[in-house]
Amino acid sequence: MFSELSIKGLKVPCVFVKTQRRRMRLEFRGSKLYVIAPNGADVERFIENNKEWIYRNYLRQKFYEEEAKKLNLYTRSEKELSQTLARFIAKASKELGVTPLKVKIKRMKSRWGSCNAKSRSVNFNAFLKYLPDELIEYVVYHELLHLKVPSHNERFNTILNAKYNQKIVRSKLRIYWFAIQSFEE
Ligand SMILES: [Zn+2]
C-alpha cells in the first residue's frame, strides 16, 4: 500500500508492508519511507512517536538523492573493474602486510565490500565500477584492513583515519550508492 504522510509540513512518500514479526520498524529506501508492521499494530501512533526521526531522515535522504543526480558515473567494464581492484589490492596488501586468499566481485544489495577475516576472503560489489578510483581504493583498503582488524573498533578507525577523512569519503560513497540505486530501478 502506497501513500503519503504529512510530517511537519513535509510530504513523505510511504509504503506499508506487513510482517510476521511482532516489532514495528521504519526504514528509508531512497527517499521512500517503509513502515513495516504486523497485523493490528497501532501504526498511526508509531509514526506519531517517530515523526522527528522521519523528518530528519527524510531530509537527509532527499539531500543525498539530489546530490546523486549531479554525479557523473564512471563507465568501466567488469574487466576494468577487476584490474583496478587488483591494483589497489596489491597496494593495500603491501601497506598493511596482509593478503586476501580469495577475492570475489559480485552484486551486493547493501554494501560496497565485505570481508571474512577467518577465511581471508573479501568480496567487492560489482557496482564499484561506476565509482572514481579514489573511492574504490578506499573500499579496498577498508576491506583489507579487516583482515587485520575484523571489527570497526578504535584500532581499526585509528589506522583508517590516518589515511582517510572517513566522514567525507563515506558521504561520497553514500551519494554514489543513491545514484546507483536509481540507476538500477
Ligand atoms: Zn568495515
Backbone and ligand atoms as CSV (ligand in chain L), in Angstrom:
chain,resi,resn,atom,element,x,y,z
A,1,MET,N,N,0.851,-1.193,0.000
A,1,MET,CA,C,0.000,0.000,0.000
A,1,MET,C,C,0.893,1.251,0.000
A,2,PHE,N,N,0.620,2.127,-0.924
A,2,PHE,CA,C,1.447,3.312,-1.058
A,2,PHE,C,C,0.657,4.546,-0.648
A,3,SER,N,N,1.275,5.412,0.079
A,3,SER,CA,C,0.589,6.671,0.388
A,3,SER,C,C,1.594,7.759,0.705
A,4,GLU,N,N,1.091,8.830,1.233
A,4,GLU,CA,C,1.953,9.955,1.533
A,4,GLU,C,C,1.653,10.410,2.949
A,5,LEU,N,N,2.689,10.575,3.731
A,5,LEU,CA,C,2.482,11.035,5.096
A,5,LEU,C,C,2.800,12.515,5.165
A,6,SER,N,N,2.071,13.195,5.985
A,6,SER,CA,C,2.388,14.597,6.196
A,6,SER,C,C,3.109,14.718,7.535
A,7,ILE,N,N,4.387,15.049,7.455
A,7,ILE,CA,C,5.203,15.155,8.675
A,7,ILE,C,C,5.757,16.565,8.765
A,8,LYS,N,N,5.319,17.289,9.753
A,8,LYS,CA,C,5.780,18.669,9.967
A,8,LYS,C,C,5.838,19.461,8.647
A,9,GLY,N,N,4.776,19.374,7.894
A,9,GLY,CA,C,4.698,20.145,6.660
A,9,GLY,C,C,5.369,19.515,5.454
A,10,LEU,N,N,6.043,18.379,5.653
A,10,LEU,CA,C,6.665,17.691,4.520
A,10,LEU,C,C,5.760,16.563,4.048
A,11,LYS,N,N,5.758,16.345,2.740
A,11,LYS,CA,C,5.024,15.189,2.236
A,11,LYS,C,C,6.014,14.050,2.021
A,12,VAL,N,N,5.895,13.026,2.815
A,12,VAL,CA,C,6.839,11.909,2.765
A,12,VAL,C,C,6.174,10.694,2.108
A,13,PRO,N,N,6.685,10.268,0.930
A,13,PRO,CA,C,6.116,9.075,0.308
A,13,PRO,C,C,6.362,7.851,1.189
A,14,CYS,N,N,5.364,7.025,1.268
A,14,CYS,CA,C,5.408,5.981,2.280
A,14,CYS,C,C,4.804,4.676,1.752
A,15,VAL,N,N,5.428,3.582,2.091
A,15,VAL,CA,C,4.921,2.262,1.693
A,15,VAL,C,C,4.688,1.443,2.959
A,16,PHE,N,N,3.506,0.837,3.062
A,16,PHE,CA,C,3.217,-0.005,4.223
A,16,PHE,C,C,3.438,-1.465,3.874
A,17,VAL,N,N,4.184,-2.130,4.706
A,17,VAL,CA,C,4.495,-3.540,4.453
A,17,VAL,C,C,4.117,-4.349,5.686
A,18,LYS,N,N,3.448,-5.496,5.459
A,18,LYS,CA,C,3.077,-6.371,6.593
A,18,LYS,C,C,4.228,-7.304,6.925
A,19,THR,N,N,4.347,-7.598,8.209
A,19,THR,CA,C,5.390,-8.542,8.621
A,19,THR,C,C,4.817,-9.544,9.614
A,20,GLN,N,N,5.475,-10.707,9.708
A,20,GLN,CA,C,5.068,-11.722,10.697
A,20,GLN,C,C,5.681,-11.403,12.062
A,21,ARG,N,N,6.699,-10.570,12.031
A,21,ARG,CA,C,7.373,-10.240,13.286
A,21,ARG,C,C,6.507,-9.322,14.128
A,22,ARG,N,N,6.789,-9.302,15.417
A,22,ARG,CA,C,5.950,-8.502,16.303
A,22,ARG,C,C,6.353,-7.034,16.341
A,23,ARG,N,N,7.637,-6.802,16.090
A,23,ARG,CA,C,8.105,-5.419,16.206
A,23,ARG,C,C,7.862,-4.620,14.941
A,24,MET,N,N,7.449,-3.397,15.164
A,24,MET,CA,C,7.277,-2.488,14.025
A,24,MET,C,C,8.625,-1.844,13.748
A,25,ARG,N,N,8.858,-1.512,12.484
A,25,ARG,CA,C,10.063,-0.725,12.229
A,25,ARG,C,C,9.891,0.189,11.014
A,26,LEU,N,N,10.757,1.170,10.984
A,26,LEU,CA,C,10.734,2.153,9.903
A,26,LEU,C,C,12.066,2.103,9.203
A,27,GLU,N,N,12.044,2.208,7.892
A,27,GLU,CA,C,13.316,2.370,7.203
A,27,GLU,C,C,13.129,3.146,5.914
A,28,PHE,N,N,14.179,3.818,5.525
A,28,PHE,CA,C,14.136,4.538,4.265
A,28,PHE,C,C,14.818,3.730,3.192
A,29,ARG,N,N,14.166,3.650,2.038
A,29,ARG,CA,C,14.839,3.135,0.840
A,29,ARG,C,C,14.769,4.292,-0.143
A,30,GLY,N,N,15.899,4.865,-0.413
A,30,GLY,CA,C,15.893,6.123,-1.152
A,30,GLY,C,C,15.179,7.144,-0.283
A,31,SER,N,N,14.274,7.912,-0.873
A,31,SER,CA,C,13.542,8.863,-0.039
A,31,SER,C,C,12.135,8.357,0.260
A,32,LYS,N,N,11.929,7.071,0.082
A,32,LYS,CA,C,10.641,6.462,0.417
A,32,LYS,C,C,10.728,5.830,1.803
A,33,LEU,N,N,9.726,6.132,2.613
A,33,LEU,CA,C,9.682,5.551,3.948
A,33,LEU,C,C,8.939,4.217,3.904
A,34,TYR,N,N,9.541,3.176,4.442
A,34,TYR,CA,C,8.863,1.889,4.569
A,34,TYR,C,C,8.438,1.691,6.012
A,35,VAL,N,N,7.136,1.471,6.184
A,35,VAL,CA,C,6.606,1.211,7.518
A,35,VAL,C,C,6.289,-0.279,7.566
A,36,ILE,N,N,7.041,-1.000,8.365
A,36,ILE,CA,C,6.928,-2.454,8.383
A,36,ILE,C,C,6.293,-2.848,9.712
A,37,ALA,N,N,5.099,-3.405,9.623
A,37,ALA,CA,C,4.345,-3.643,10.849
A,37,ALA,C,C,3.489,-4.900,10.745
A,38,PRO,N,N,3.267,-5.579,11.878
A,38,PRO,CA,C,2.382,-6.752,11.865
A,38,PRO,C,C,0.917,-6.327,11.821
A,39,ASN,N,N,0.048,-7.282,11.537
A,39,ASN,CA,C,-1.387,-7.027,11.547
A,39,ASN,C,C,-1.842,-6.457,12.879
A,40,GLY,N,N,-2.710,-5.494,12.826
A,40,GLY,CA,C,-3.313,-4.979,14.048
A,40,GLY,C,C,-2.442,-4.024,14.841
A,41,ALA,N,N,-1.269,-3.700,14.331
A,41,ALA,CA,C,-0.379,-2.796,15.068
A,41,ALA,C,C,-0.905,-1.359,14.984
A,42,ASP,N,N,-0.587,-0.601,16.007
A,42,ASP,CA,C,-1.014,0.797,16.027
A,42,ASP,C,C,-0.003,1.641,15.238
A,43,VAL,N,N,-0.140,1.555,13.933
A,43,VAL,CA,C,0.834,2.193,13.040
A,43,VAL,C,C,0.813,3.710,13.180
A,44,GLU,N,N,-0.387,4.243,13.314
A,44,GLU,CA,C,-0.511,5.705,13.409
A,44,GLU,C,C,0.271,6.263,14.592
A,45,ARG,N,N,0.125,5.592,15.701
A,45,ARG,CA,C,0.805,6.060,16.892
A,45,ARG,C,C,2.325,5.896,16.749
A,46,PHE,N,N,2.704,4.797,16.151
A,46,PHE,CA,C,4.136,4.529,15.924
A,46,PHE,C,C,4.748,5.640,15.077
A,47,ILE,N,N,4.045,6.021,14.036
A,47,ILE,CA,C,4.528,7.099,13.168
A,47,ILE,C,C,4.588,8.414,13.945
A,48,GLU,N,N,3.553,8.667,14.702
A,48,GLU,CA,C,3.496,9.891,15.510
A,48,GLU,C,C,4.698,9.958,16.469
A,49,ASN,N,N,4.969,8.842,17.127
A,49,ASN,CA,C,6.087,8.801,18.086
A,49,ASN,C,C,7.442,8.977,17.424
A,50,ASN,N,N,7.505,8.656,16.140
A,50,ASN,CA,C,8.801,8.702,15.448
A,50,ASN,C,C,8.894,9.825,14.431
A,51,LYS,N,N,8.013,10.797,14.558
A,51,LYS,CA,C,7.978,11.787,13.476
A,51,LYS,C,C,9.229,12.652,13.390
A,52,GLU,N,N,9.904,12.872,14.511
A,52,GLU,CA,C,11.169,13.616,14.457
A,52,GLU,C,C,12.208,12.844,13.638
A,53,TRP,N,N,12.281,11.554,13.916
A,53,TRP,CA,C,13.229,10.679,13.202
A,53,TRP,C,C,12.909,10.663,11.706
A,54,ILE,N,N,11.618,10.541,11.403
A,54,ILE,CA,C,11.198,10.509,9.995
A,54,ILE,C,C,11.566,11.814,9.311
A,55,TYR,N,N,11.270,12.910,9.966
A,55,TYR,CA,C,11.541,14.233,9.414
A,55,TYR,C,C,13.031,14.404,9.103
A,56,ARG,N,N,13.841,14.101,10.086
A,56,ARG,CA,C,15.286,14.256,9.966
A,56,ARG,C,C,15.853,13.376,8.851
A,57,ASN,N,N,15.442,12.118,8.874
A,57,ASN,CA,C,15.989,11.175,7.900
A,57,ASN,C,C,15.470,11.408,6.488
A,58,TYR,N,N,14.237,11.861,6.378
A,58,TYR,CA,C,13.703,12.169,5.054
A,58,TYR,C,C,14.531,13.288,4.419
A,59,LEU,N,N,14.806,14.323,5.198
A,59,LEU,CA,C,15.597,15.444,4.666
A,59,LEU,C,C,16.997,14.984,4.270
A,60,ARG,N,N,17.568,14.119,5.072
A,60,ARG,CA,C,18.899,13.604,4.770
A,60,ARG,C,C,18.886,12.779,3.483
A,61,GLN,N,N,17.903,11.890,3.389
A,61,GLN,CA,C,17.801,11.049,2.191
A,61,GLN,C,C,17.596,11.904,0.948
A,62,LYS,N,N,16.746,12.926,1.096
A,62,LYS,CA,C,16.475,13.842,-0.009
A,62,LYS,C,C,17.751,14.537,-0.459
A,63,PHE,N,N,18.539,14.963,0.518
A,63,PHE,CA,C,19.801,15.630,0.217
A,63,PHE,C,C,20.697,14.711,-0.617
A,64,TYR,N,N,20.854,13.477,-0.171
A,64,TYR,CA,C,21.699,12.532,-0.899
A,64,TYR,C,C,21.156,12.263,-2.294
A,65,GLU,N,N,19.848,12.185,-2.371
A,65,GLU,CA,C,19.223,11.926,-3.661
A,65,GLU,C,C,19.509,13.057,-4.644
A,66,GLU,N,N,19.408,14.277,-4.161
A,66,GLU,CA,C,19.676,15.440,-5.025
A,66,GLU,C,C,21.142,15.478,-5.442
A,67,GLU,N,N,22.025,15.186,-4.486
A,67,GLU,CA,C,23.459,15.153,-4.798
A,67,GLU,C,C,23.762,14.068,-5.833
A,68,ALA,N,N,23.080,12.954,-5.697
A,68,ALA,CA,C,23.310,11.815,-6.596
A,68,ALA,C,C,22.979,12.177,-8.035
A,69,LYS,N,N,21.973,13.022,-8.198
A,69,LYS,CA,C,21.578,13.419,-9.556
A,69,LYS,C,C,22.674,14.208,-10.264
A,70,LYS,N,N,23.541,14.844,-9.482
A,70,LYS,CA,C,24.591,15.683,-10.073
A,70,LYS,C,C,25.827,14.892,-10.493
A,71,LEU,N,N,25.884,13.633,-10.082
A,71,LEU,CA,C,27.104,12.856,-10.338
A,71,LEU,C,C,27.240,12.417,-11.785
A,72,ASN,N,N,28.474,12.312,-12.207
A,72,ASN,CA,C,28.752,11.612,-13.450
A,72,ASN,C,C,29.300,10.248,-13.071
A,73,LEU,N,N,28.595,9.228,-13.458
A,73,LEU,CA,C,29.072,7.902,-13.101
A,73,LEU,C,C,30.163,7.467,-14.063
A,74,TYR,N,N,31.157,6.778,-13.538
A,74,TYR,CA,C,32.243,6.269,-14.374
A,74,TYR,C,C,31.746,5.093,-15.194
A,75,THR,N,N,32.350,4.913,-16.346
A,75,THR,CA,C,31.959,3.763,-17.154
A,75,THR,C,C,33.146,2.839,-17.346
A,76,ARG,N,N,33.260,1.902,-16.460
A,76,ARG,CA,C,34.292,0.871,-16.536
A,76,ARG,C,C,33.618,-0.429,-16.928
A,77,SER,N,N,34.325,-1.248,-17.645
A,77,SER,CA,C,33.805,-2.589,-17.889
A,77,SER,C,C,34.111,-3.433,-16.650
A,78,GLU,N,N,33.514,-4.616,-16.591
A,78,GLU,CA,C,33.778,-5.523,-15.463
A,78,GLU,C,C,35.272,-5.848,-15.401
A,79,LYS,N,N,35.838,-5.997,-16.576
A,79,LYS,CA,C,37.255,-6.344,-16.645
A,79,LYS,C,C,38.116,-5.206,-16.097
A,80,GLU,N,N,37.750,-3.991,-16.496
A,80,GLU,CA,C,38.489,-2.836,-15.982
A,80,GLU,C,C,38.352,-2.722,-14.466
A,81,LEU,N,N,37.162,-3.042,-13.977
A,81,LEU,CA,C,36.986,-3.004,-12.528
A,81,LEU,C,C,37.913,-4.014,-11.857
A,82,SER,N,N,37.977,-5.211,-12.392
A,82,SER,CA,C,38.817,-6.201,-11.714
A,82,SER,C,C,40.288,-5.835,-11.801
A,83,GLN,N,N,40.671,-5.154,-12.873
A,83,GLN,CA,C,42.059,-4.683,-12.957
A,83,GLN,C,C,42.333,-3.585,-11.933
A,84,THR,N,N,41.371,-2.667,-11.836
A,84,THR,CA,C,41.517,-1.587,-10.857
A,84,THR,C,C,41.593,-2.154,-9.447
A,85,LEU,N,N,40.712,-3.108,-9.162
A,85,LEU,CA,C,40.721,-3.726,-7.836
A,85,LEU,C,C,42.061,-4.414,-7.573
A,86,ALA,N,N,42.534,-5.144,-8.564
A,86,ALA,CA,C,43.795,-5.877,-8.386
A,86,ALA,C,C,44.937,-4.916,-8.051
A,87,ARG,N,N,44.922,-3.782,-8.724
A,87,ARG,CA,C,45.963,-2.784,-8.494
A,87,ARG,C,C,45.906,-2.262,-7.054
A,88,PHE,N,N,44.709,-1.929,-6.609
A,88,PHE,CA,C,44.582,-1.394,-5.247
A,88,PHE,C,C,44.761,-2.466,-4.178
A,89,ILE,N,N,44.408,-3.698,-4.511
A,89,ILE,CA,C,44.621,-4.796,-3.561
A,89,ILE,C,C,46.118,-4.997,-3.345
A,90,ALA,N,N,46.874,-4.947,-4.452
A,90,ALA,CA,C,48.325,-5.114,-4.341
A,90,ALA,C,C,48.922,-4.007,-3.476
A,91,LYS,N,N,48.442,-2.790,-3.701
A,91,LYS,CA,C,48.955,-1.637,-2.967
A,91,LYS,C,C,48.616,-1.740,-1.465
A,92,ALA,N,N,47.353,-2.029,-1.182
A,92,ALA,CA,C,46.920,-2.106,0.222
A,92,ALA,C,C,47.572,-3.292,0.929
A,93,SER,N,N,47.743,-4.399,0.201
A,93,SER,CA,C,48.384,-5.589,0.799
A,93,SER,C,C,49.786,-5.243,1.278
A,94,LYS,N,N,50.469,-4.487,0.442
A,94,LYS,CA,C,51.831,-4.095,0.759
A,94,LYS,C,C,51.846,-3.175,1.989
A,95,GLU,N,N,50.947,-2.192,1.966
A,95,GLU,CA,C,50.902,-1.230,3.067
A,95,GLU,C,C,50.512,-1.885,4.382
A,96,LEU,N,N,49.569,-2.805,4.313
A,96,LEU,CA,C,49.024,-3.375,5.541
A,96,LEU,C,C,49.704,-4.684,5.944
A,97,GLY,N,N,50.434,-5.258,5.009
A,97,GLY,CA,C,51.082,-6.533,5.312
A,97,GLY,C,C,50.117,-7.696,5.409
A,98,VAL,N,N,49.033,-7.630,4.662
A,98,VAL,CA,C,48.069,-8.740,4.629
A,98,VAL,C,C,47.693,-9.035,3.176
A,99,THR,N,N,47.383,-10.278,2.906
A,99,THR,CA,C,46.956,-10.632,1.550
A,99,THR,C,C,45.682,-11.471,1.639
A,100,PRO,N,N,44.664,-11.099,0.889
A,100,PRO,CA,C,43.466,-11.947,0.898
A,100,PRO,C,C,43.720,-13.234,0.122
A,101,LEU,N,N,43.091,-14.316,0.563
A,101,LEU,CA,C,43.237,-15.583,-0.164
A,101,LEU,C,C,42.275,-15.641,-1.344
A,102,LYS,N,N,41.080,-15.089,-1.096
A,102,LYS,CA,C,40.052,-15.146,-2.134
A,102,LYS,C,C,39.463,-13.765,-2.349
A,103,VAL,N,N,39.305,-13.400,-3.604
A,103,VAL,CA,C,38.682,-12.122,-3.923
A,103,VAL,C,C,37.550,-12.381,-4.912
A,104,LYS,N,N,36.374,-11.872,-4.577
A,104,LYS,CA,C,35.234,-12.075,-5.465
A,104,LYS,C,C,34.569,-10.748,-5.773
A,105,ILE,N,N,34.088,-10.624,-6.988
A,105,ILE,CA,C,33.304,-9.443,-7.348
A,105,ILE,C,C,31.888,-9.925,-7.578
A,106,LYS,N,N,30.949,-9.347,-6.838
A,106,LYS,CA,C,29.564,-9.764,-7.048
A,106,LYS,C,C,28.612,-8.607,-6.754
A,107,ARG,N,N,27.398,-8.748,-7.222
A,107,ARG,CA,C,26.402,-7.721,-6.932
A,107,ARG,C,C,25.943,-7.846,-5.499
A,108,MET,N,N,26.044,-6.745,-4.773
A,108,MET,CA,C,25.584,-6.771,-3.386
A,108,MET,C,C,24.559,-5.665,-3.201
A,109,LYS,N,N,23.578,-5.963,-2.361
A,109,LYS,CA,C,22.480,-5.014,-2.214
A,109,LYS,C,C,22.675,-3.976,-1.130
A,110,SER,N,N,23.596,-4.225,-0.222
A,110,SER,CA,C,23.630,-3.278,0.886
A,110,SER,C,C,25.027,-2.782,1.240
A,111,ARG,N,N,26.027,-3.228,0.522
A,111,ARG,CA,C,27.364,-2.746,0.883
A,111,ARG,C,C,28.323,-2.754,-0.304
A,112,TRP,N,N,29.386,-1.984,-0.154
A,112,TRP,CA,C,30.380,-1.891,-1.228
A,112,TRP,C,C,31.366,-3.042,-1.189
A,113,GLY,N,N,31.575,-3.554,0.004
A,113,GLY,CA,C,32.512,-4.651,0.122
A,113,GLY,C,C,32.271,-5.387,1.412
A,114,SER,N,N,32.816,-6.593,1.515
A,114,SER,CA,C,32.725,-7.315,2.772
A,114,SER,C,C,33.979,-8.169,2.921
A,115,CYS,N,N,34.219,-8.566,4.159
A,115,CYS,CA,C,35.434,-9.308,4.432
A,115,CYS,C,C,35.167,-10.395,5.447
A,116,ASN,N,N,35.675,-11.568,5.176
A,116,ASN,CA,C,35.647,-12.628,6.171
A,116,ASN,C,C,37.088,-12.881,6.609
A,117,ALA,N,N,37.416,-12.371,7.789
A,117,ALA,CA,C,38.807,-12.413,8.242
A,117,ALA,C,C,39.270,-13.851,8.468
A,118,LYS,N,N,38.342,-14.714,8.897
A,118,LYS,CA,C,38.693,-16.113,9.165
A,118,LYS,C,C,39.144,-16.842,7.909
A,119,SER,N,N,38.336,-16.723,6.873
A,119,SER,CA,C,38.690,-17.423,5.630
A,119,SER,C,C,39.559,-16.548,4.727
A,120,ARG,N,N,39.850,-15.357,5.225
A,120,ARG,CA,C,40.666,-14.382,4.483
A,120,ARG,C,C,40.136,-14.135,3.073
A,121,SER,N,N,38.807,-14.027,3.002
A,121,SER,CA,C,38.227,-13.722,1.691
A,121,SER,C,C,37.525,-12.368,1.725
A,122,VAL,N,N,37.636,-11.665,0.616
A,122,VAL,CA,C,36.980,-10.369,0.509
A,122,VAL,C,C,36.091,-10.355,-0.728
A,123,ASN,N,N,34.956,-9.673,-0.579
A,123,ASN,CA,C,34.033,-9.505,-1.697
A,123,ASN,C,C,33.905,-8.030,-2.024
A,124,PHE,N,N,33.824,-7.753,-3.304
A,124,PHE,CA,C,33.614,-6.371,-3.714
A,124,PHE,C,C,32.371,-6.284,-4.580
A,125,ASN,N,N,31.644,-5.206,-4.366
A,125,ASN,CA,C,30.411,-5.000,-5.110
A,125,ASN,C,C,30.710,-4.660,-6.581
A,126,ALA,N,N,30.038,-5.358,-7.479
A,126,ALA,CA,C,30.258,-5.131,-8.909
A,126,ALA,C,C,29.923,-3.687,-9.310
A,127,PHE,N,N,29.087,-3.040,-8.528
A,127,PHE,CA,C,28.719,-1.653,-8.840
A,127,PHE,C,C,29.833,-0.648,-8.554
A,128,LEU,N,N,30.906,-1.127,-7.971
A,128,LEU,CA,C,32.063,-0.242,-7.781
A,128,LEU,C,C,32.581,0.258,-9.118
A,129,LYS,N,N,32.210,-0.413,-10.174
A,129,LYS,CA,C,32.714,0.008,-11.491
A,129,LYS,C,C,32.255,1.419,-11.883
A,130,TYR,N,N,31.233,1.913,-11.214
A,130,TYR,CA,C,30.748,3.271,-11.505
A,130,TYR,C,C,31.471,4.346,-10.698
A,131,LEU,N,N,32.338,3.930,-9.794
A,131,LEU,CA,C,32.946,4.887,-8.859
A,131,LEU,C,C,34.315,5.371,-9.321
A,132,PRO,N,N,34.700,6.569,-8.876
A,132,PRO,CA,C,36.049,7.043,-9.186
A,132,PRO,C,C,37.104,6.196,-8.452
A,133,ASP,N,N,38.290,6.166,-9.013
A,133,ASP,CA,C,39.379,5.357,-8.443
A,133,ASP,C,C,39.584,5.581,-6.944
A,134,GLU,N,N,39.555,6.854,-6.530
A,134,GLU,CA,C,39.881,7.135,-5.130
A,134,GLU,C,C,38.894,6.449,-4.168
A,135,LEU,N,N,37.641,6.320,-4.586
A,135,LEU,CA,C,36.672,5.662,-3.706
A,135,LEU,C,C,36.843,4.145,-3.730
A,136,ILE,N,N,37.189,3.617,-4.891
A,136,ILE,CA,C,37.457,2.171,-4.973
A,136,ILE,C,C,38.653,1.841,-4.090
A,137,GLU,N,N,39.630,2.715,-4.137
A,137,GLU,CA,C,40.830,2.493,-3.326
A,137,GLU,C,C,40.486,2.464,-1.832
A,138,TYR,N,N,39.605,3.360,-1.431
A,138,TYR,CA,C,39.189,3.377,-0.033
A,138,TYR,C,C,38.502,2.065,0.352
A,139,VAL,N,N,37.575,1.618,-0.490
A,139,VAL,CA,C,36.822,0.391,-0.189
A,139,VAL,C,C,37.780,-0.802,-0.065
A,140,VAL,N,N,38.752,-0.856,-0.962
A,140,VAL,CA,C,39.736,-1.941,-0.925
A,140,VAL,C,C,40.544,-1.882,0.377
A,141,TYR,N,N,41.015,-0.701,0.694
A,141,TYR,CA,C,41.825,-0.540,1.899
A,141,TYR,C,C,41.023,-0.908,3.146
A,142,HIS,N,N,39.787,-0.443,3.174
A,142,HIS,CA,C,38.895,-0.732,4.301
A,142,HIS,C,C,38.711,-2.248,4.476
A,143,GLU,N,N,38.391,-2.927,3.389
A,143,GLU,CA,C,38.139,-4.370,3.496
A,143,GLU,C,C,39.416,-5.147,3.837
A,144,LEU,N,N,40.522,-4.753,3.253
A,144,LEU,CA,C,41.771,-5.458,3.568
A,144,LEU,C,C,42.221,-5.212,5.007
A,145,LEU,N,N,41.914,-4.027,5.488
A,145,LEU,CA,C,42.226,-3.734,6.881
A,145,LEU,C,C,41.473,-4.682,7.819
A,146,HIS,N,N,40.290,-5.105,7.394
A,146,HIS,CA,C,39.534,-6.066,8.203
A,146,HIS,C,C,40.262,-7.407,8.353
A,147,LEU,N,N,41.168,-7.705,7.457
A,147,LEU,CA,C,41.936,-8.941,7.604
A,147,LEU,C,C,42.832,-8.854,8.837
A,148,LYS,N,N,43.144,-7.625,9.204
A,148,LYS,CA,C,43.980,-7.379,10.371
A,148,LYS,C,C,43.138,-7.101,11.609
A,149,VAL,N,N,42.131,-6.274,11.405
A,149,VAL,CA,C,41.250,-5.859,12.499
A,149,VAL,C,C,39.806,-6.134,12.053
A,150,PRO,N,N,39.239,-7.259,12.484
A,150,PRO,CA,C,37.922,-7.643,11.966
A,150,PRO,C,C,36.785,-6.645,12.242
A,151,SER,N,N,36.771,-6.019,13.405
A,151,SER,CA,C,35.617,-5.149,13.682
A,151,SER,C,C,35.966,-3.668,13.558
A,152,HIS,N,N,34.938,-2.852,13.544
A,152,HIS,CA,C,35.123,-1.400,13.428
A,152,HIS,C,C,35.447,-0.807,14.794
A,153,ASN,N,N,36.504,-1.262,15.382
A,153,ASN,CA,C,36.828,-0.756,16.717
A,153,ASN,C,C,37.775,0.447,16.619
A,154,GLU,N,N,38.256,0.857,17.768
A,154,GLU,CA,C,39.092,2.057,17.809
A,154,GLU,C,C,40.367,1.893,16.978
A,155,ARG,N,N,40.950,0.727,17.097
A,155,ARG,CA,C,42.196,0.469,16.375
A,155,ARG,C,C,41.969,0.560,14.865
A,156,PHE,N,N,40.883,-0.041,14.447
A,156,PHE,CA,C,40.505,-0.010,13.034
A,156,PHE,C,C,40.380,1.438,12.554
A,157,ASN,N,N,39.648,2.222,13.323
A,157,ASN,CA,C,39.425,3.613,12.919
A,157,ASN,C,C,40.677,4.463,12.979
A,158,THR,N,N,41.539,4.168,13.934
A,158,THR,CA,C,42.786,4.925,14.030
A,158,THR,C,C,43.616,4.722,12.761
A,159,ILE,N,N,43.712,3.473,12.334
A,159,ILE,CA,C,44.506,3.180,11.130
A,159,ILE,C,C,43.869,3.832,9.893
A,160,LEU,N,N,42.557,3.698,9.819
A,160,LEU,CA,C,41.864,4.243,8.655
A,160,LEU,C,C,41.903,5.780,8.626
A,161,ASN,N,N,41.732,6.392,9.805
A,161,ASN,CA,C,41.736,7.853,9.873
A,161,ASN,C,C,43.094,8.457,9.554
A,162,ALA,N,N,44.136,7.673,9.713
A,162,ALA,CA,C,45.467,8.178,9.395
A,162,ALA,C,C,45.607,8.388,7.892
A,163,LYS,N,N,44.772,7.721,7.130
A,163,LYS,CA,C,44.889,7.762,5.683
A,163,LYS,C,C,43.723,8.491,5.011
A,164,TYR,N,N,42.577,8.420,5.643
A,164,TYR,CA,C,41.378,8.982,5.015
A,164,TYR,C,C,40.577,9.858,5.958
A,165,ASN,N,N,39.900,10.823,5.380
A,165,ASN,CA,C,38.878,11.528,6.127
A,165,ASN,C,C,37.589,10.740,5.929
A,166,GLN,N,N,37.315,9.880,6.870
A,166,GLN,CA,C,36.207,8.937,6.700
A,166,GLN,C,C,34.864,9.617,6.499
A,167,LYS,N,N,34.696,10.750,7.174
A,167,LYS,CA,C,33.406,11.439,7.071
A,167,LYS,C,C,33.133,11.841,5.626
A,168,ILE,N,N,34.147,12.397,4.999
A,168,ILE,CA,C,33.985,12.846,3.618
A,168,ILE,C,C,33.835,11.656,2.673
A,169,VAL,N,N,34.703,10.677,2.840
A,169,VAL,CA,C,34.673,9.515,1.945
A,169,VAL,C,C,33.332,8.786,2.052
A,170,ARG,N,N,32.869,8.602,3.258
A,170,ARG,CA,C,31.629,7.857,3.447
A,170,ARG,C,C,30.435,8.612,2.899
A,171,SER,N,N,30.483,9.925,3.007
A,171,SER,CA,C,29.397,10.710,2.462
A,171,SER,C,C,29.384,10.600,0.925
A,172,LYS,N,N,30.577,10.611,0.325
A,172,LYS,CA,C,30.655,10.431,-1.129
A,172,LYS,C,C,30.134,9.052,-1.538
A,173,LEU,N,N,30.537,8.041,-0.775
A,173,LEU,CA,C,30.090,6.685,-1.090
A,173,LEU,C,C,28.571,6.577,-1.020
A,174,ARG,N,N,28.016,7.278,-0.081
A,174,ARG,CA,C,26.569,7.249,0.083
A,174,ARG,C,C,25.866,7.884,-1.113
A,175,ILE,N,N,26.447,8.972,-1.583
A,175,ILE,CA,C,25.848,9.650,-2.733
A,175,ILE,C,C,25.904,8.738,-3.962
A,176,TYR,N,N,27.028,8.073,-4.150
A,176,TYR,CA,C,27.127,7.117,-5.268
A,176,TYR,C,C,26.138,5.967,-5.103
A,177,TRP,N,N,25.961,5.567,-3.867
A,177,TRP,CA,C,25.006,4.484,-3.599
A,177,TRP,C,C,23.605,4.874,-4.072
A,178,PHE,N,N,23.269,6.098,-3.773
A,178,PHE,CA,C,21.960,6.600,-4.215
A,178,PHE,C,C,21.856,6.631,-5.729
A,179,ALA,N,N,22.918,7.113,-6.354
A,179,ALA,CA,C,22.920,7.238,-7.811
A,179,ALA,C,C,22.714,5.855,-8.446
A,180,ILE,N,N,23.371,4.878,-7.883
A,180,ILE,CA,C,23.321,3.534,-8.452
A,180,ILE,C,C,21.970,2.881,-8.208
A,181,GLN,N,N,21.396,3.171,-7.072
A,181,GLN,CA,C,20.057,2.634,-6.806
A,181,GLN,C,C,19.052,3.098,-7.834
A,182,SER,N,N,19.087,4.394,-8.138
A,182,SER,CA,C,18.113,4.918,-9.089
A,182,SER,C,C,18.401,4.372,-10.494
A,183,PHE,N,N,19.679,4.129,-10.734
A,183,PHE,CA,C,20.159,3.579,-11.969
A,183,PHE,C,C,19.614,2.176,-12.242
A,184,GLU,N,N,19.535,1.425,-11.155
A,184,GLU,CA,C,19.182,0.011,-11.283
A,184,GLU,C,C,17.686,-0.227,-11.290
A,185,GLU,N,N,16.914,0.753,-10.903
A,185,GLU,CA,C,15.468,0.542,-10.785
A,185,GLU,C,C,14.759,0.481,-12.126
L,1,ZN,ZN,ZN,34.049,-2.487,7.520
